[in-house]
Amino acid sequence: MLNFLSLGFLYLYFPEDKTEYIPVVLEFIIVFILCVLLFRWFKKKSARDAAKAKEIEERVLQARKEEMEKKVPSE
């Protein structure tokens, strides 16, 4: 089992010229920033959707309450 895990490290490439890391770092930074922006957008959208759902729920409950009040006096 340990031999299987250690085989993956045999094929790692560590360049002598460290400038080869620059494109990778730039790509990582761009992807990280996009992930943060997407997370914030999801969070804001979720909050807006929750507020809409709460508003709809309040309207439905108010309509039910009014409907029940109309039925009770007529009986």
Secondary structure as UniProt FT lines:
FT   HELIX           2..10
FT   HELIX           18..21
FT   HELIX           22..74
//
